[in-house]
Amino acid sequence: MNRRGRIVDVVLYCMAAMIIGAGVAGVYDVVVHPGLPGNSTSHRISPFVFLRPPLEGIEELRILLVGSDDRANDRGRSDTLMVFYLNPRNKRAALLSIPRDVRVHIPGHGDDKINHAYGYGGVPLVKRCVEELLGEHIDYYAHATFQMFVDVVDKLGGVDINVPDYEGEGRGMNYDCPGDNLIIHLRPGPQHLDGYKAMGFVRYRKSNVPGKSINDEQRAANQHMFLKAIVEQKLRPANWSRVAQAAGYIMRTLDTDIPWQVAVDLARVLRKMPSGGLLTTTIPIYDDWRNGVYYARASAGGLADVKEQIRRHLLGETTAPVVVEVLNGSGSPGAARAAARLLEEKGFRIASTGNAPSFDHARTVIQYAKDKQQAATKAAEALNAADAECQEGDSRSLGQFDLRIIVGKDISKF
């Protein structure tokens, strides 16, 4: 790939990530290329800034990305939260999704879902809650509404997505909530989505069909699927005119406290980021019902593992925790959660827990990704499941997981 093509692909890869959370990378590109639509002469940068190393003296930069469903007479809630990490020296980045239902302490409002913090106090309060949740300082923020998301996707020409059949029997994804500015009707299978339908795809979590809702990990996976599709289909030199139009629009509408000098330096780093330089991951959670209200609780051990995974990635280290999905296949209440706790104590990262399609599993089944057979054996030992059936799983089925453990009746009593 020539140098120009690499610049376009890399910078716009990050732009796609920011579109999901906020759309900030378009700002970087507009700053670096003053001729693009939407650039203002008042923001022109002296050429002397390019004579020194970008983000000199900064070991790690963290940017909070907020996507909200603002309405005319209501601030709304933050529907998408992510933290973008960057190691300028190694030119490596990570994107951490924060499930919207994670229960946190919101200063002045008690314990509540983190997406309510935006309604209580805007981005500043969201930033404070995220800092307390992660135990890390956030340097800057970038905030966009979902109308901006819709407009940017439309300006990029839409996106092709293979929509999962979450509701079964060919129903695909359906949810009607006009009050939430959300009406989703997507048939399953490959199709072209415009901006509004793409918004429905990344926001979908509830269903009109009882018992068919998806969890926050699956929702984050859809957002990552969208990101990948945008990168592969739209962020190419051949689509540059559309990208320039989207970048100009983002620049005019984005709410961010990123200084222009930092934006320029970010562009200089991102344009040289190597293939595979961006890691996408999600905070592991488990169900936490309180007085009949559903919350997600961040797994302390899982969060620590994810932060370690991000740290290693930014430093260029390859070792990463084993990512596990635990499903209850025995029908014994709490079996998946109990197994997840045992595995967490042994260093596994629990990304998801839930019920298996059926409760008739007499033996525990451990499906493992390629090259993860040893991890499967260690998981069986951690669960004291000597008779567990370990089998190599299909990579498309396993997706982001290294292991999928279906707890059987043989270890359902913990």
N, C-alpha and C positions, 0 to 999 in steps of 0.2 A: 504493500500500500504506500502511495506517495505521501509526502509530509502533509500536504493540505488535506488529503483524505483522512489521515490519522487525527489531525486536529479537529476536523468536523465531527468524526465519530466519537472521539473521547469527550470533547466538551459537551456535545449534545447527549451523550450517554448520561452525564451528570445532570444535564437539563431535564432529561426524562425523569430521573429520580426526583428532582425538585418539583416537577409538575405534579407528581403525586402528592407531595407534602406541601409545596408552596410555589415552585416555578422559578426559583432564584437563579439558576444557572444561565437563564436567558439574559439576565443583567450582565453577567460576566462577559458574555460574547458581544453584547452591544458595546460595552466599554472598550473591549479590545479592538473591535471593528467599528470606528466612529461613523462610517458611512452607512451603517444599517438603519432601517427605518426606526423612528422613535428616539434616536439619540439626540441629545441636546448639546449645543456648543458650550453651554455653561459647565458641562461635566468633562470637557476634554482634559486629558492627563498629560503632564509633561513627559517627553520622551526620556528624560533622565532617570525616571523611576525604573526603567528597564536595565540600567547599568548595575544595579545591585541585586543580590539573590532575592527571590520572592519570599515573603513572610519570614524574613531573616530573624533568627532568634526564637521563633515559635516552634516548639516540638510537636504540638498537637492542637488543632483547631476544632471547635465543636459549634455547630449551628443547629438551632431548633427550627424545624419545619412544621408549620401549622396550616392545615386546611380546614376551613370553617364553613358552616351553612348559614351565613348571615342573611337576615331578612329585613324588610323595610322598617318594621317597628320592633325588632328583636335582634339582639346581638347573636343569638343562636348558641351553638356549641361547637367545640373543635371535633370534627368528625375524623380527622386524620392527624396523627402526631408521629413525627419521626425525628431522630437526631442524626445529623450528618457529621461524621468524623473525618478529619484529614490529617495525615502526616506529611507536611510539605517536603521534608528532606527525602523521604522514601517514595513520595508520589503515590501513596496508597490511601484509599478511603473506605469508609464503611457506612452503611445506612441501617439504623436500628429503628424498627417499628415498635410503637407503644400502643398496645390494645386500648381502645377507648373506654372500656368498662373497668379498667384497673382501679381498685379501691385505694385511695391515697388520703392523706390528711391535707385538706385545703385550708390554709390559714384564714381564720375568721369565719369559717363555714363548717368546720368539723370534717368527719370522714365522709367521702363521697366519691363518685366516679370521676376520673381525671378529666373526662371531656366536659364536665360541668364547670371546671375552673375557668374556662374561657367566658362563659356566660356571667360568672361572678365578677371577674376582674380583668378580662381581656388577656392579651398575650403576656403582659408582665406577670400575672398570677400563674398562668400556665407554665411559664419559664421557671418560676420559683418551685412549683410542684414537681416538675421534671427534675430539677436539680436535687431536690430532696429524695426523690425516688431513686435516682441513679447514684447519688452521693458524688456528683461531679459538677463542676462549674460549666455553664453554657456561655459561650462568648457572644454569639449574635443570634438573631432570629430572622426568619423570612415567613411572611404570612400571606396567604391568598384565600379567596373565597372559592366556592365550587363553581360559581358563574365564570370565574377566570379560568378554571380548569376546563369547563365546557368550551369556552371560546378558543383556548389554546389548542385543544384537540381538533376542533373544527378547522382552525387555521393551518394545522399540520396535515389536514386532509382525512381525518378519521383514522381508525385502526382496525385491523383484522384480528379477531379473537375466536378461539375455540371455546365456546361457552359450555361449562359443565352442566349436567342434568341433575342439579342438586335436589330438585323436588320429585324426581323420578317420573316414569311413564311418559317421557317426552315433554314434560312441562317446562324444564329449564330453570329460570330464575324469575319470580314474580312477587312484587310487593307494591301495595297501594297505600300511600300515606301523604295525601295532598298537604296536610298541615305541616309535614316535615319536608315539603318540597321534594318529594321522592316518589316517583311512579315508575316501577321497573317491570317491563315485560320483555324478556329475552328468551327466545327459543334455544334449545341446546344445539351444539354443533358449530362448525366454522361459519362466521358471518362478519360483515363489515359494520362497525359501530361508529356513529357520529359522536360528537362531544357529549350530548345529553345521555345517550345510551352507555357510553364509556363511563360516565359518572355513576350511573346506576350499577354498572358492573363492579367498580371498585368500592362502592358503598354498600352493596348488598350484604345483608346478614339475616334479615327476617324474611319470612315467607308467608304467603296467604294460606299455605297448607300447614295445618297444625303438625308440630313435631318435625318440621323440615328446615328449621333455621340452621345456620352454620355458626361455628365459633370464630373467635377473633383471630386464631392462627390461620384458619382457612381464608378469612377475609384478607389478612395480610398477604397470604400466598397469591390471592387474586390480584392484589395491588402490584406485587412483584411480577406476576405474569403480564400485567399490562405494561409495566416498565420494560420488560424484555421485548415485548411485541413492538413498542414504540422504537426501541433501539434498532431492532432488526429491520423494520419496515420503513421508518421515516427519517431516521437520523443518518442520512447519507448525503454525499455531495450532490447527487442528482436532485435531491429535494431541498436544496439550499434556499431557493426563493421563498418557499413556504416557511422554512425555519427562520429566515430573517424576519418575515412578517410576524411570526409568533414571538420572536425575541423582542421586537420593538413594542409589541402589545404588552408583554410581561413587564418591560421596563417602565412603561407608563402607569401600570396599575399595581405593581407589587408593593406591599408594605414590608419594609425591612430596615434594620438599623446597621446593616453592613456598610462601613465607610467605602467610598469610591476607591481609595488606595488599596484597601483589603480586597475589594472585588477584582481589581486589576491583577493583584498578586495571585488570587485564587485561580483566575483564568490562566495565568502563566504556569501554574502547577498542573492544573487539570489537563491542559493541552498536551502535556508530556507524560500523562499517566499511562502506564503500560496496560496491555490486555490482561484482564483478570485482576486489575488493581482495585475494583470495587466489590466489597462484600456486602450482601444483604442478609439481615437476620431479624428476629423478633424476640421480644421478652417472653420467656416461658411463663405460662399462667395455669392456675387451676380454679375450679368453680368455688364460689364463696357466697352462699345464699344467706341473706340477713333479713329476717322479718318478711319473708316472701319476695324479696327483691334480689335479683341476680347481680352479683358483682364478680369480677375476675380478680384473683389475688396473685400478685407477682411471686413466683417461686424464688425464694432467697438464694438457694443453691443454684438454681437455673440461671438467675440473673447474674450471679457471680461468674458462672461459666461463660455466659455470653460476653460479659465485659472482658474476660480473659481471652476469649476467642477474638474479639475486636482488637485487643492490645497486641496479640500475636500477629494478627493480619497486618496491622499498621506497621509493625516492626519487620514484617517480611518473614516471620517464623511460620512453619507449616503445621505444627501440632495443633490440633483443635479437639474439643470435647466431642464425644459421640452423642449425636442428636437422636432422641428416642420418642416414639409415639407409643402410648400404653392404652390398650383397649380392654374393656371388661368383656370376656367371652364366657364367663361362668355364670353370670346372673346374680352373683353374691354382691349385695350393696357395698360400695366403697372399695371393691377389689382392685380396680385400676389405680385409684389414688394411693392405696396402701402399697402397691407394688412400685408406684412412682417414687414414693418416699424412700423405699429401700434402695432403689437404683440411684437416687439423688445422693444418698449418703456415700455411695461408691464412686461418685464423680461423673455419673452420666448426666447429660442435660436433657431434662424432660420438656419437650416442646409442646406436647399435647396429650390430654387424657380424654377418654370418652367410652362409649359403648361399642362393642363389635356388632356387626350386622345380625348375629344370632348369639344366644347364650348356651349353645349346646357343645361347647368345647370341653371335652374331658381332659385333654392334655394342653398344656401351654405351648403356644406356637411363637417362635421368634424368627421373623423374616429379616434378613440382613442385606445391605447393599454390597456391591462388589468390593472385595478386599476388607470386609468388615466381619468376617467369620469369627475371628478371634474375639472381637467385641461381643458378638452374640454368645460365645461360650462364657465370657466373663459375666454377662447379664444373667445367664442361667444360674451361674454360681451365686451371684448376689441374691437371687430370688430363691435359692435352695430348690431349684427345679431340675433335678437330675434327669428326669424323663422328658424334658422339654424337647419339642421337635424343632430343630434349627434348619432353616431352608433359605437358600438365596432367593431374594425377592426381585420382582420386576422393577427396573429403575424408574419407569414412568409411574408405577403405582406408589412406590415409596416416596418419590418426589424429593422433598427437602430432608427426609428422615434417613438416618443411617440404619436404624433398627425400628421395626414395628413389632411390639410384643402384645400378643393376644392372651390374656390371663385365662387359664383353664381351671377346671374344678380341682386339679391336682394341687394347686397352690392358692386357692381362693380364700383359705383361712390363714390370716396373718396374726 
